[in-house]
Amino acid sequence: MKIAYLMKKASKMAFLIMFLCLCVALAGCGGSSNNTSSPSPSPSPSPGPNPSPSPSPSPSPSPNPVIPLTSPQSLQVTGLDGKILVRWTRLAEAQGIAATYEVWVSATDNANTADMRADGIECIGTLLCQVEIDSLTNGITYYVWVKAVYGSLGTSDFYENSFSGMPVPTPTTPTGLTVIPGENLIEVRWDAPMHAFSYEVLYRNNNPSGTAVPTPGGFFHVVSVTDPAIVITTFDGNPLANDRPYYIWVRAVNSNGSSAYTMQATGVPAEAEERPSAPGNLVVEPGNRRISLTWDNVSGATKYNIYRNTVNNSASATLHGTVSHNIPRVSAGIADLTNGATYYVWITAENSKGESAFSTAGTGTPEARDIPINYNDFNFILGEATAEFIFAEVLPLAPFSGRSNGQVQDRLTRVKETPLGNLFTDGAAWYAREVMNETIDFVFLHGGFIDNAINRGSISLGNLAAATRDRADTFTFFTLRGSDVIELFNEAADIVHTGAGTGGTSPWANVSKEVSYTIQYEVLPSDHPSLLTPEVKFSSAEAEPYTYGYIKPGTLRINGQAVDPDRYYRIATTSSLAEGVEGYITPPVDGRDVKETTALFWHGVAEYIYENGSVTPSLPVNNAACRITLEGGVWLGALNENICNFRTHRP
């Protein structure tokens, strides 16, 4: 079996266009493997197990068979100021009749209470249909359904799963910015403004303009966090230097845009004067074969040590591992434990002056879950998202992209490392190892597999299904030689990147946490005409050095080690990618030990969420932990992206 590299350049887009057209013709390209619904309630589109029906006589053929009328099954609802933007994929014609659409909205998750807020919507010349619903109240969650109207054939029913979004104004600038220097680190805290989904923290080791607000120029990092606090420990891949000033700014972000940056704060790390005190408020939460730990941070600590035992005796406890300093709470987990056994845990804090005393002991007894996921029930609750896994946000104008200023970008998994992409790849990696007992090096997934946000709060099976585009895809495993892995990621770096998930970006790589690399683009000069006159469009040839990248030499690593060209690596991916049917037609290579399975890929992610109980969207706050770091490129002129720890320098 051939394993396609699955990536391609813009010059090879013809095949992808043919694929999309075929998708529309066959299934409406609704982002689901089950693109049919009927006026009566339909069974769950999840490919989960179904009971065998009782035998019944075969029906006589009908001379005029009833054709089910399809309704959109995957909507993207983005909250804007006093309104929501609703998007869906155009459906296929029924008996030659193109559908128009009605949008129904309710403040409760009940289609019977919904009001029709828009009708007669046509999608001419585009696969992506969209409409704004205004006159809504900020901070209220609205539920949305879309019906398809097929002229004389009739109107589809509501799809059984609702989609929701919350209108929000652009957040205000954070206040109360506080910097607490530590040993080779800086703690930064601020007050959370209303309606902030996440925060961008910009920091640098100089301030060439001498201004209180960040301006283009110099060398800087930008990181994204969901809590109103961060611990900064590295700059340009090295620990922060003691006795050197660092300059810090913060702004708030949500789906409607970004606030202005705060005024500058300055922090100067310094060597610790004494060893830290013992951590307090240790909380242990048991899970299936694992326990989760949280505790309060300790001022002056640089790291924490985790000790465990099966008896209440810290003197004989075993060191399980260490974690970095973090705020406001520090967390860790211990896996591969025995269900029903009681474990005792202690935490110590450490810096250059020594290790603290043990914390008070925490105890936990892992237990297996009694109730399996019901894949026939889209209302089944998998767990909880502590914050929104953002799929869409308003981005400023990016040079060469042709976007208008303030346009909503709804495919962030096609442009950068995101918490949403990391949730899918890490969930799949966990399932492959822990449930399928597969030994893998990493998971490789394309951004187009992910099709929607996961909102804050309870995560139902239907929520996850709505965020999954190709729900029929199954796990496939194969082995590649290291030299082919290097070529694979060079192809991944060569996907067009304008700061927007536009056409041709679906192959953008999403990888599990074992993989890290830097994509290098040419740096857009600060005096480039596109920054001075952003409404001017430029040719593809002029844009190419800034929008097509390559793997920066020496940065591609798996499990912290440089890829060995002669070693073989085991990879988990989806059946579609393995079969090369996604339309990404770079020359294939021979994959060894190909193993196809019937396990649905998105079910692996569901089991991961169910196993953990709650999931938190976050990105690494230091370069060493980033999966995909971007250098240069067109999005850096306005300092407008929260790409994982991206960095740049300007001439």
C-alpha positions as CSV (number, residue, x, y, z in Angstrom):
1,M,0.0,0.0,0.0
2,K,1.2,3.5,-0.8
3,I,1.2,6.2,1.8
4,A,0.7,9.6,0.3
5,Y,2.6,12.6,1.8
6,L,-0.8,14.3,1.8
7,M,0.7,17.8,1.2
8,K,0.8,19.9,-1.9
9,K,1.7,23.3,-3.3
10,A,-0.7,25.9,-4.8
11,S,0.3,24.8,-8.3
12,K,-1.5,21.5,-7.7
13,M,-4.8,22.8,-6.6
14,A,-6.7,21.4,-9.6
15,F,-7.1,18.0,-8.0
16,L,-8.4,19.5,-4.8
17,I,-11.0,21.5,-6.7
18,M,-12.2,18.4,-8.5
19,F,-12.4,16.6,-5.1
20,L,-14.5,19.4,-3.6
21,C,-16.8,19.4,-6.6
22,L,-17.3,15.6,-6.2
23,C,-17.9,16.1,-2.5
24,V,-20.7,18.6,-3.2
25,A,-22.2,16.4,-5.9
26,L,-22.4,13.3,-3.8
27,A,-23.0,14.5,-0.2
28,G,-23.3,18.2,0.0
29,C,-19.9,18.4,1.6
30,G,-21.4,19.0,5.0
31,G,-18.4,18.1,7.0
32,S,-19.9,14.7,8.0
33,S,-19.8,11.2,6.9
34,N,-23.6,11.1,7.2
35,N,-25.0,13.9,5.1
36,T,-28.7,13.0,5.1
37,S,-31.6,14.0,7.2
38,S,-35.3,13.8,6.7
39,P,-38.4,15.8,7.9
40,S,-38.9,13.2,10.7
41,P,-36.3,12.8,13.4
42,S,-33.2,11.0,12.1
43,P,-31.0,8.6,14.0
44,S,-27.7,9.9,15.3
45,P,-25.2,10.4,12.5
46,S,-22.5,8.9,14.6
47,P,-21.1,5.7,13.2
48,G,-21.5,4.0,16.6
49,P,-23.0,0.6,17.1
50,N,-26.6,0.0,16.3
51,P,-28.9,-2.8,17.4
52,S,-29.8,-5.3,14.7
53,P,-33.3,-4.7,13.3
54,S,-36.0,-7.4,13.5
55,P,-36.5,-9.2,10.1
56,S,-39.3,-7.7,8.1
57,P,-40.7,-8.3,4.6
58,S,-39.0,-6.4,1.8
59,P,-41.1,-3.4,0.8
60,S,-42.4,-3.2,-2.7
61,P,-40.6,-0.7,-5.0
62,S,-42.3,2.7,-5.1
63,P,-42.9,4.2,-8.5
64,N,-42.3,7.7,-6.9
65,P,-39.7,7.2,-4.1
66,V,-39.5,9.9,-1.5
67,I,-36.1,11.6,-1.5
68,P,-35.0,12.8,1.9
69,L,-34.3,16.5,2.0
70,T,-30.9,17.3,3.5
71,S,-30.3,20.0,6.0
72,P,-26.9,21.4,7.0
73,Q,-25.4,19.2,9.6
74,S,-22.4,21.3,10.7
75,L,-22.6,25.0,11.4
76,Q,-19.9,27.4,12.5
77,V,-21.3,30.1,14.9
78,T,-18.9,32.9,15.7
79,G,-19.8,35.5,18.3
80,L,-19.4,39.2,17.2
81,D,-20.5,42.4,18.9
82,G,-24.3,42.2,19.3
83,K,-24.5,39.5,16.6
84,I,-23.4,36.1,15.5
85,L,-21.9,35.0,12.2
86,V,-23.4,31.6,11.0
87,R,-21.6,29.6,8.3
88,W,-22.2,26.3,6.7
89,T,-21.3,24.4,3.6
90,R,-23.6,24.6,0.6
91,L,-25.6,21.4,0.0
92,A,-26.0,19.5,-3.2
93,E,-29.0,20.1,-5.4
94,A,-32.1,17.9,-5.1
95,Q,-33.6,16.8,-8.5
96,G,-31.8,19.8,-10.0
97,I,-33.2,22.3,-7.5
98,A,-30.6,24.3,-5.5
99,A,-31.5,25.0,-1.9
100,T,-32.1,28.3,-0.3
101,Y,-31.8,28.5,3.5
102,E,-33.6,29.6,6.6
103,V,-31.8,30.4,9.9
104,W,-33.6,29.8,13.1
105,V,-32.3,31.1,16.5
106,S,-33.3,30.6,20.1
107,A,-31.9,31.5,23.5
108,T,-32.7,28.0,24.7
109,D,-31.5,24.7,23.3
110,N,-34.9,23.7,21.9
111,A,-35.8,24.0,18.3
112,N,-39.5,24.4,19.2
113,T,-38.7,27.8,20.7
114,A,-36.6,29.1,17.8
115,D,-37.6,32.0,15.6
116,M,-36.7,32.3,12.0
117,R,-34.2,35.2,11.7
118,A,-33.2,34.9,8.1
119,D,-34.6,33.2,5.0
120,G,-34.1,33.1,1.2
121,I,-30.4,32.8,1.7
122,E,-28.6,31.8,-1.5
123,C,-25.1,30.4,-1.9
124,I,-24.2,31.3,-5.5
125,G,-20.7,30.8,-6.7
126,T,-19.3,29.7,-3.4
127,L,-19.2,26.5,-1.2
128,L,-19.4,28.6,2.0
129,C,-22.8,30.0,2.9
130,Q,-23.0,32.7,5.6
131,V,-25.3,35.2,7.3
132,E,-25.0,37.6,10.2
133,I,-27.8,37.6,12.8
134,D,-27.9,40.9,14.5
135,S,-29.9,42.7,17.3
136,L,-28.7,40.1,19.9
137,T,-27.6,40.6,23.5
138,N,-23.9,40.3,24.3
139,G,-23.1,37.6,26.8
140,I,-26.1,35.4,26.0
141,T,-25.7,32.0,24.4
142,Y,-27.8,31.5,21.3
143,Y,-28.6,28.2,19.6
144,V,-28.9,28.0,15.9
145,W,-30.5,25.6,13.3
146,V,-30.5,25.9,9.5
147,K,-33.2,24.5,7.2
148,A,-32.8,23.9,3.5
149,V,-35.7,24.9,1.2
150,Y,-35.9,23.0,-2.1
151,G,-38.6,24.9,-3.9
152,S,-41.6,22.7,-4.8
153,L,-39.9,19.7,-3.2
154,G,-40.4,21.1,0.3
155,T,-38.3,22.1,3.3
156,S,-35.9,20.0,5.4
157,D,-36.5,19.5,9.1
158,F,-34.2,20.8,11.7
159,Y,-31.0,18.8,12.2
160,E,-31.2,17.1,15.6
161,N,-28.0,18.7,16.9
162,S,-28.0,22.5,17.7
163,F,-25.0,24.8,17.3
164,S,-24.4,27.7,19.6
165,G,-22.5,31.0,19.9
166,M,-22.3,34.0,22.2
167,P,-22.2,37.6,20.9
168,V,-19.3,39.5,22.6
169,P,-17.9,42.9,22.2
170,T,-14.1,43.4,21.7
171,P,-12.6,43.0,25.2
172,T,-11.1,46.0,26.9
173,T,-7.4,46.3,27.6
174,P,-6.4,44.3,30.7
175,T,-5.6,46.3,33.8
176,G,-3.5,45.7,36.9
177,L,-0.5,44.3,35.0
178,T,1.9,43.1,37.7
179,V,5.4,41.7,37.2
180,I,7.1,39.5,39.9
181,P,10.7,38.6,39.0
182,G,12.1,35.3,40.1
183,E,15.2,33.3,39.5
184,N,15.7,33.0,35.7
185,L,11.9,33.7,35.3
186,I,9.3,36.4,35.5
187,E,5.7,35.9,36.8
188,V,3.2,38.1,35.1
189,R,-0.4,38.7,36.3
190,W,-3.2,41.0,35.3
191,D,-6.9,41.5,36.0
192,A,-9.2,39.7,33.5
193,P,-11.6,42.0,31.5
194,M,-15.1,40.8,30.7
195,H,-15.5,38.7,27.5
196,A,-11.8,37.8,27.2
197,F,-11.4,34.3,25.7
198,S,-7.6,34.3,25.9
199,Y,-4.6,36.7,26.1
200,E,-1.5,37.5,24.0
201,V,1.6,38.3,25.9
202,L,4.4,40.0,24.0
203,Y,7.8,40.2,25.5
204,R,11.3,41.2,24.4
205,N,14.7,41.8,26.0
206,N,15.0,45.3,24.6
207,N,12.8,48.2,23.7
208,P,14.4,49.8,20.7
209,S,11.7,52.4,20.2
210,G,11.7,53.4,23.8
211,T,7.8,53.5,23.8
212,A,5.3,52.3,26.3
213,V,3.4,50.3,23.7
214,P,4.9,47.6,21.4
215,T,6.0,48.7,17.9
216,P,7.4,46.7,15.0
217,G,11.1,46.2,15.2
218,G,13.6,44.2,17.3
219,F,13.3,40.6,18.4
220,F,10.2,39.5,20.4
221,H,8.0,36.6,21.4
222,V,4.3,36.4,21.5
223,V,2.5,33.6,23.4
224,S,-1.2,32.8,24.1
225,V,-2.7,31.8,27.4
226,T,-6.2,31.4,28.7
227,D,-5.6,32.3,32.4
228,P,-4.8,35.9,33.3
229,A,-1.3,34.9,34.3
230,I,1.9,33.5,32.9
231,V,5.4,32.4,33.9
232,I,8.0,33.4,31.3
233,T,11.2,31.3,31.6
234,T,12.9,31.4,28.2
235,F,13.8,33.9,25.5
236,D,15.0,32.8,22.1
237,G,15.3,29.2,23.4
238,N,17.5,30.1,26.3
239,P,16.6,30.7,30.0
240,L,15.9,34.2,31.0
241,A,19.1,35.9,32.2
242,N,19.3,37.1,35.7
243,D,19.9,40.8,36.2
244,R,18.7,41.7,32.6
245,P,15.5,43.6,32.0
246,Y,12.6,42.2,29.9
247,Y,9.8,44.3,28.6
248,I,6.2,42.9,28.6
249,W,2.8,43.9,27.1
250,V,-0.5,42.0,27.3
251,R,-3.8,42.2,25.4
252,A,-7.1,40.4,25.6
253,V,-8.6,38.4,22.7
254,N,-12.0,36.9,21.8
255,S,-13.8,36.0,18.6
256,N,-14.7,39.7,17.9
257,G,-11.1,40.9,18.0
258,S,-8.3,42.0,20.3
259,S,-8.0,44.8,22.8
260,A,-5.1,47.3,22.7
261,Y,-1.9,46.3,24.4
262,T,-1.3,47.3,28.0
263,M,1.3,49.8,28.9
264,Q,4.8,48.4,29.2
265,A,5.8,46.5,32.3
266,T,9.5,45.6,33.1
267,G,10.9,42.7,35.0
268,V,14.5,41.8,36.0
269,P,15.1,38.2,37.0
270,A,17.4,37.7,40.0
271,E,19.1,34.9,41.8
272,A,17.0,33.4,44.7
273,E,18.1,34.4,48.2
274,E,16.7,31.4,50.0
275,R,15.1,28.0,49.2
276,P,11.3,28.1,48.7
277,S,8.6,27.2,51.1
278,A,6.6,23.9,50.8
279,P,3.7,24.0,48.3
280,G,0.1,24.2,49.8
281,N,-3.4,23.2,48.8
282,L,-2.5,20.0,47.1
283,V,-5.7,18.5,45.5
284,V,-5.8,15.0,44.0
285,E,-8.5,14.0,41.5
286,P,-8.7,10.2,40.7
287,G,-9.4,9.0,37.2
288,N,-9.2,5.7,35.3
289,R,-5.7,4.4,36.0
290,R,-4.5,7.9,36.7
291,I,-4.6,10.7,39.2
292,S,-4.5,14.5,38.5
293,L,-2.8,16.9,40.8
294,T,-3.0,20.6,41.4
295,W,-1.4,22.9,44.0
296,D,-0.7,26.6,44.7
297,N,2.5,28.1,43.2
298,V,5.3,29.1,45.5
299,S,7.0,32.4,45.1
300,G,10.7,31.9,44.4
301,A,10.4,28.4,43.0
302,T,11.8,27.4,39.6
303,K,10.4,23.9,39.5
304,Y,8.4,21.3,41.5
305,N,9.2,17.7,42.4
306,I,6.4,15.1,42.6
307,Y,6.9,12.1,44.9
308,R,4.5,9.1,45.2
309,N,4.1,6.0,47.4
310,T,1.6,3.3,48.2
311,V,1.9,3.9,51.9
312,N,1.7,7.2,53.9
313,N,5.5,7.6,54.3
314,S,7.3,10.5,52.5
315,A,10.7,9.2,53.5
316,S,10.3,6.1,51.3
317,A,8.5,7.8,48.5
318,T,9.7,7.6,44.9
319,L,10.4,10.7,42.8
320,H,7.9,10.5,40.0
321,G,9.0,13.6,38.0
322,T,9.3,17.4,37.9
323,V,7.2,20.2,36.5
324,S,8.0,23.8,35.7
325,H,6.9,26.7,37.8
326,N,3.5,28.0,36.8
327,I,0.7,30.3,38.0
328,P,-1.8,30.7,39.5
329,R,-2.0,26.9,40.1
330,V,0.4,24.2,39.1
331,S,-0.9,20.9,37.7
332,A,0.5,17.5,36.8
333,G,-0.7,13.9,36.3
334,I,0.4,10.4,37.1
335,A,-0.7,7.7,34.7
336,D,-0.4,3.9,34.4
337,L,-1.7,3.3,37.9
338,T,-3.7,0.4,39.3
339,N,-7.4,0.9,39.7
340,G,-8.6,0.3,43.2
341,A,-5.1,1.0,44.8
342,T,-4.6,4.0,47.0
343,Y,-1.7,6.3,46.2
344,Y,0.0,9.0,48.4
345,V,1.6,12.1,46.8
346,W,3.8,14.9,48.1
347,I,5.1,18.0,46.3
348,T,8.3,20.0,46.9
349,A,9.4,23.3,45.5
350,E,13.0,23.9,44.4
351,N,15.4,26.7,43.3
352,S,19.2,27.2,43.2
353,K,19.3,27.5,47.0
354,G,17.7,24.1,47.6
355,E,14.5,22.0,47.9
356,S,11.6,22.8,50.2
357,A,10.1,20.5,52.8
358,F,7.4,18.1,51.6
359,S,3.8,19.4,51.2
360,T,1.0,17.8,53.1
361,A,0.2,14.4,51.6
362,G,-2.5,14.0,49.1
363,T,-4.3,10.7,48.4
364,G,-6.2,9.3,45.5
365,T,-7.6,5.9,44.4
366,P,-8.0,5.5,40.6
367,E,-11.3,3.9,39.4
368,A,-12.5,2.7,36.0
369,R,-15.6,4.4,34.5
370,D,-18.7,2.3,34.8
371,I,-20.6,3.7,31.9
372,P,-19.2,3.6,28.4
373,I,-19.8,6.3,25.9
374,N,-23.2,5.9,24.1
375,Y,-22.3,6.7,20.5
376,N,-26.0,6.7,19.6
377,D,-26.7,9.6,21.9
378,F,-25.3,12.9,20.7
379,N,-26.4,14.4,24.1
380,F,-24.1,12.1,26.0
381,I,-21.7,14.3,28.1
382,L,-18.0,13.5,27.6
383,G,-16.6,16.1,29.9
384,E,-16.1,19.8,30.3
385,A,-14.0,22.5,28.5
386,T,-12.6,25.0,31.0
387,A,-12.5,27.6,28.3
388,E,-13.4,27.8,24.6
389,F,-11.2,25.9,22.1
390,I,-11.3,28.8,19.5
391,F,-11.8,27.9,15.9
392,A,-12.6,31.4,14.6
393,E,-11.5,35.0,15.5
394,V,-11.4,38.4,13.8
395,L,-7.9,39.0,12.4
396,P,-6.5,42.2,11.1
397,L,-5.5,42.6,7.5
398,A,-2.7,40.4,6.4
399,P,-0.6,41.4,3.4
400,F,-1.1,39.4,0.1
401,S,-4.2,37.6,1.6
402,G,-6.9,39.8,0.0
403,R,-8.8,39.9,3.3
404,S,-10.6,43.0,4.4
405,N,-9.7,44.4,7.8
406,G,-11.8,42.8,10.5
407,Q,-12.8,39.8,8.5
408,V,-13.6,36.7,10.5
409,Q,-11.2,33.8,10.0
410,D,-12.8,30.5,10.9
411,R,-10.1,27.9,10.2
412,L,-7.3,28.5,12.6
413,T,-6.2,24.9,12.6
414,R,-5.0,25.6,9.0
415,V,-2.6,28.4,9.9
416,K,-0.9,27.7,13.3
417,E,-0.6,25.5,16.3
418,T,-3.9,25.7,18.2
419,P,-5.2,24.2,21.4
420,L,-8.0,22.7,19.3
421,G,-5.6,20.9,17.0
422,N,-3.5,19.8,19.9
423,L,-6.6,18.3,21.6
424,F,-7.3,16.2,18.6
425,T,-3.8,14.9,18.0
426,D,-3.0,14.3,21.7
427,G,-6.3,12.6,22.2
428,A,-5.7,10.3,19.2
429,A,-2.2,9.6,20.5
430,W,-3.5,8.6,23.9
431,Y,-6.1,6.4,22.4
432,A,-3.7,4.6,20.1
433,R,-1.3,3.9,22.9
434,E,-3.6,3.3,25.9
435,V,-6.6,1.6,24.3
436,M,-5.3,0.1,21.0
437,N,-1.9,-0.8,22.5
438,E,-0.1,0.6,19.5
439,T,3.5,1.8,19.8
440,I,3.7,5.1,17.9
441,D,6.1,8.0,17.7
442,F,3.6,10.6,16.8
443,V,0.2,11.5,15.3
444,F,0.0,13.4,12.0
445,L,-3.3,15.1,11.1
446,H,-4.4,17.8,8.6
447,G,-6.1,21.0,9.7
448,G,-9.1,20.4,7.4
449,F,-10.1,17.4,9.6
450,I,-11.2,19.9,12.3
451,D,-14.3,21.9,11.4
452,N,-15.6,23.8,14.4
453,A,-15.0,25.2,17.8
454,I,-15.6,23.5,21.1
455,N,-17.3,25.9,23.4
456,R,-16.7,26.5,27.1
457,G,-18.7,24.2,29.4
458,S,-20.1,20.7,29.0
459,I,-18.8,18.8,25.9
460,S,-21.5,16.6,24.4
461,L,-20.8,13.9,21.9
462,G,-22.7,16.1,19.4
463,N,-20.4,19.0,20.2
464,L,-17.3,16.9,19.3
465,A,-19.0,15.5,16.2
466,A,-19.8,19.0,15.0
467,A,-16.1,19.8,15.3
468,T,-15.1,16.8,13.2
469,R,-15.3,17.0,9.5
470,D,-14.5,13.4,8.4
471,R,-16.3,11.3,11.0
472,A,-16.0,8.1,8.9
473,D,-12.2,8.2,9.0
474,T,-10.5,5.4,11.0
475,F,-7.1,5.0,12.5
476,T,-4.3,3.8,10.2
477,F,-0.7,3.1,11.3
478,F,2.4,2.9,9.2
479,T,6.2,3.2,9.5
480,L,8.4,5.7,7.6
481,R,12.1,5.9,7.3
482,G,13.5,9.0,9.0
483,S,14.6,10.5,5.7
484,D,11.0,10.3,4.5
485,V,9.8,11.8,7.7
486,I,12.0,14.8,7.0
487,E,10.7,15.1,3.5
488,L,7.1,14.9,4.8
489,F,7.6,17.8,7.1
490,N,9.4,19.8,4.5
491,E,6.2,19.4,2.4
492,A,4.2,20.4,5.4
493,A,6.2,23.6,5.7
494,D,5.6,24.4,2.0
495,I,1.8,24.9,2.4
496,V,0.8,28.5,1.5
497,H,0.5,30.7,4.6
498,T,-0.9,34.2,4.6
499,G,-2.2,34.3,8.1
500,A,-5.6,33.1,6.9
501,G,-6.9,29.5,6.3
502,T,-7.7,30.3,2.7
503,G,-7.9,27.8,-0.2
504,G,-5.1,25.3,-0.3
505,T,-4.5,25.4,3.4
506,S,-6.5,22.3,4.5
507,P,-3.3,20.2,4.4
508,W,-1.7,22.3,7.2
509,A,-0.1,19.9,9.6
510,N,-1.4,19.3,13.2
511,V,0.9,17.1,15.2
512,S,1.0,15.5,18.6
513,K,3.2,16.8,21.4
514,E,6.2,14.5,20.5
515,V,6.9,16.6,17.4
516,S,8.4,20.1,17.2
517,Y,9.8,22.2,14.4
518,T,10.2,25.8,13.2
519,I,8.9,26.9,9.8
520,Q,11.1,29.7,8.4
521,Y,9.7,32.4,6.1
522,E,11.3,35.4,4.7
523,V,10.8,38.4,7.1
524,L,8.7,41.2,5.7
525,P,10.7,44.4,5.9
526,S,9.1,47.1,8.1
527,D,9.1,49.5,5.2
528,H,7.4,47.1,2.8
529,P,4.6,48.8,0.7
530,S,2.1,46.2,1.9
531,L,2.4,47.5,5.5
532,L,2.2,51.1,4.4
533,T,-0.7,50.6,2.0
534,P,-2.3,47.3,3.1
535,E,-5.3,47.5,0.7
536,V,-2.9,47.0,-2.2
537,K,-2.8,43.5,-3.5
538,F,0.4,41.9,-4.7
539,S,1.2,39.1,-7.1
540,S,1.6,35.5,-6.0
541,A,5.2,35.6,-7.2
542,E,6.0,38.6,-5.0
543,A,4.2,37.0,-2.0
544,E,5.9,33.6,-2.4
545,P,9.0,34.1,-0.2
546,Y,6.8,35.3,2.6
547,T,4.0,32.7,2.3
548,Y,5.9,29.5,1.5
549,G,8.3,28.2,4.1
550,Y,10.8,25.5,4.9
551,I,11.9,23.6,8.0
552,K,14.6,25.7,9.7
553,P,17.7,23.5,9.8
554,G,18.2,21.7,13.1
555,T,14.7,22.3,14.5
556,L,12.8,19.1,13.4
557,R,12.7,16.9,16.5
558,I,10.7,13.9,17.7
559,N,10.6,13.3,21.5
560,G,13.3,16.0,21.8
561,Q,15.7,14.3,19.5
562,A,16.8,15.2,15.9
563,V,15.2,13.0,13.3
564,D,17.6,10.2,12.4
565,P,17.4,9.7,8.6
566,D,18.1,5.9,9.0
567,R,15.7,5.2,11.8
568,Y,12.1,4.1,11.3
569,Y,9.2,6.0,12.9
570,R,5.7,4.7,13.6
571,I,3.0,7.1,12.7
572,A,-0.8,7.3,13.4
573,T,-3.0,9.1,11.0
574,T,-6.5,8.9,9.4
575,S,-7.5,6.4,6.8
576,S,-8.2,9.2,4.3
577,L,-4.7,10.6,4.6
578,A,-3.1,7.2,4.5
579,E,-5.0,6.3,1.3
580,G,-4.2,9.7,-0.3
581,V,-7.8,10.5,-1.2
582,E,-7.7,14.0,0.3
583,G,-6.3,15.5,-2.9
584,Y,-2.8,16.2,-1.7
585,I,-0.9,14.6,-4.5
586,T,2.9,14.9,-3.7
587,P,4.8,11.8,-4.7
588,P,3.9,8.9,-2.4
589,V,6.4,6.7,-0.6
590,D,6.3,3.1,0.5
591,G,5.1,2.9,4.1
592,R,6.1,-0.2,6.0
593,D,3.9,-2.3,8.2
594,V,0.7,-0.6,7.3
595,K,-2.1,-1.4,9.7
596,E,-5.7,-0.4,8.8
597,T,-8.3,-0.5,11.6
598,T,-12.0,0.0,12.0
599,A,-11.6,2.3,15.1
600,L,-13.0,5.7,14.2
601,F,-10.5,8.5,14.7
602,W,-12.9,11.0,16.3
603,H,-14.0,8.3,18.7
604,G,-10.5,8.1,20.0
605,V,-10.6,11.9,20.8
606,A,-14.0,11.3,22.5
607,E,-12.6,8.6,24.7
608,Y,-9.7,10.9,25.6
609,I,-12.0,13.7,26.7
610,Y,-14.2,11.2,28.6
611,E,-11.1,9.7,30.3
612,N,-9.8,13.1,31.5
613,G,-13.2,14.6,32.5
614,S,-12.1,18.1,31.7
615,V,-9.8,19.6,29.1
616,T,-8.2,23.1,29.1
617,P,-7.2,24.9,25.9
618,S,-3.6,26.1,26.3
619,L,-0.4,26.6,24.3
620,P,3.2,26.3,25.6
621,V,4.5,29.5,27.1
622,N,8.1,28.8,26.2
623,N,9.7,28.0,22.9
624,A,11.1,24.6,24.0
625,A,7.5,23.2,24.4
626,C,6.1,24.6,21.1
627,R,5.2,22.1,18.4
628,I,5.2,24.6,15.5
629,T,7.1,27.8,15.8
630,L,6.8,30.3,12.9
631,E,9.5,32.8,12.0
632,G,9.1,35.6,9.5
633,G,6.1,35.7,7.2
634,V,3.5,38.2,6.3
635,W,1.5,38.3,9.5
636,L,4.1,39.9,11.7
637,G,3.9,43.5,10.4
638,A,1.0,44.4,12.7
639,L,2.0,42.1,15.6
640,N,-1.4,40.6,15.1
641,E,-1.1,36.8,15.6
642,N,-1.1,34.5,18.6
643,I,0.9,31.9,16.9
644,C,2.6,29.6,19.3
645,N,5.6,31.6,20.5
646,F,6.3,33.0,17.1
647,R,9.3,35.3,16.9
648,T,10.9,37.6,14.4
649,H,13.7,40.1,14.0
650,R,13.7,43.0,11.5
651,P,16.6,44.6,9.7
